[in-house]
C-alpha cells in the first residue's frame, strides 16, 4: 500500500498525527507492506519517524528513487492512500486504486483522479464545502474540521472496503 500524506495546501492535508495512526493501524496487519511517499527535508523527516522500528514500512523519501522508479513501484501496489494531490493522479496513471482524502476541496470540482471512484473518496458532507477549489484558501472557521473531523478508523475502513472490492471476481 502506498501512502502519500502530503499536499501543497493546508486545506488538503489530513492531520499528520491522525495519518500516523492510520499508518500504524495498517502496518500492524499481517502481510501488509507500506510505502510512504513525500519529498523535501520536512516530509522526509516525518516519514523516517513513521517508518522507524517497522520492518514493513519503507520511506520512499529516504530511498530517493526518483519519479520513474516510484511510478514503477506504484504499478505493483494494491492500493494508494492519498490526499487530493498530485500523488492521486500519479497513481491513476498506473491504474492503481486510490483511497483519497478530501478536505476543503471536493471531487465535484473535477479533480478526482482519472478512473478513480468517488466511493473511495473519504470526505465529510459539510455545508460550505468545498470552500476552495484548490485548497489554497484559509479555513473560514479556522479549524479545518473538514479534515480534522475525519477519523483514522474511517480511512482504514475505506482501505478495507477498497481492497475487498479488488478481491471480488
N, C-alpha and C positions, 0 to 999 in steps of 0.2 A: 504494500500500500504506500503510495506516495502521499506526502503531506506538505502542503505549501501554505504556511500560516501567515504570510505577509502580503501586503498590498501597498500601493503608493500612498493612498489617502486613508486617514484615520477612520472615516466613515465606512470603510470596507474591511477593517481588521478586527477579527474576533479577539476578545481579550486574551492576552498571552497566557495568563495564569489558568484560564479555562481551557485553552487549547492544550496546555501542558497536561491537564487532567485527561483530555481526550487521548493524547499520545500515550500516556501511562496506561489507560484502560485498554487500548488496542495492543500495546506492547505486552501486556500481561496474558494475552491469549496464546495458547499453544499453536505453533506453526505460523504465526504472523511475523513478517519482517517489514519494518517501516523504513522508508527513505525520506529524509527531511530535506526540503528544498528551500533555498534562500541564498542571498549573496551579500557581500559587504561585511565589514567587521562586526557591526552591531548584530546583524542577523546570524552570522557565523557563531558568535559567542553564545547566543541563546540556544541555537541548535546543538552546539557542542555540549552545553549543560544538560539539555534534554537527553542526549544520546549517552552521556556518561553513565557507566555502570550497566548498560543494557547491551547484550550481545546481539540483539535483534533490531537495533536502531542504528542507521547509518546517516550521518550528516553529509549531504552532498556538497554543502558549502565548504566543508573541510577537504573533501575529495578534489575540489576544483577541476572537475571533469570537463567542463565546457558544455555548451548548449547541445551540440550534436550527440554527445555521449549521454547527456541527461534525457534527451528525447528517445534515444535507443533504449535506455533503461525503462522509461515510462511505457514503451511499447510492450514490455514484458510484465508490467504490473497488472494486478487485477482491478485496481481502483485508485482514484486520487481524491483526497480531501483538499479543497482549495477555497480561498476567498473568491469573490467576484474580482478576478485579477487575470493578468496575462497567463499565469500558470494553468488556469482553467482552459484557456484557448490553446495552449501548447499541448495539453493532454488531449484535447479534441482533435488535434492534428494527427495523433496516432490512434484515434478511435477508442480512447480509454474513457470508461465511465467515470464521471466526476460527481462527488457529493460536494456541492458548492454552498457556501455560507454567504448570506446577503444581509447587509445592514441598511445603510442609508439609501442604497440603490435597490433596484428591483428588476427581475428578469424581463418584465414587460417593457422596459426601456430599450430592449433589443440587444442586450449584451450577454444573454445566455450562450454558453459555448455551442458551437456548431454540432448538431447531432446529440446534444445533451437533453435530458428530460427534466421538465420542471418538477416532476415528482422527487427528484434528488436535490432540489434547491431548498435548503434549510433557511427559513425566514419566519419572522413574526408578522402577522396581519395587524398592522397598526394604522390608525388614522394619521394622515400626513406623510405616509411612506409610499413612494420614495420621496425623500426630501432633497435629494441630489441625484442628478443623472450620472455623474462621475464619482460621487463620494467625496468630492473635494470641498464641500461647504461645511462650516462648523455646525455642530448639532444645535438646533434651536431650543432644545430642553437641557442641553449641556451634560447629559448623562449617557448618551448613546445607548439608550435602552433597547433600541432595535438590535443591538449586538449583545449587550450585557444580559438581556432577558432570555437569551437562548441558552439552555442548559447543556452542559457537556453530554449528558445522557441522551439528549435529543439528537445530537450529532452522531454518537455511537450507534443509536438505533437506526439512523438513516444509513450508516455504513453497513450495518447488518442487513437491512432491507435490500440495499443495492447489491450486495454480494450474494444474498439468497436468490435474488431475481436472475442473476447470471447463471445459477446452477440449474434453473428450470429448462427443460428441453425446448 
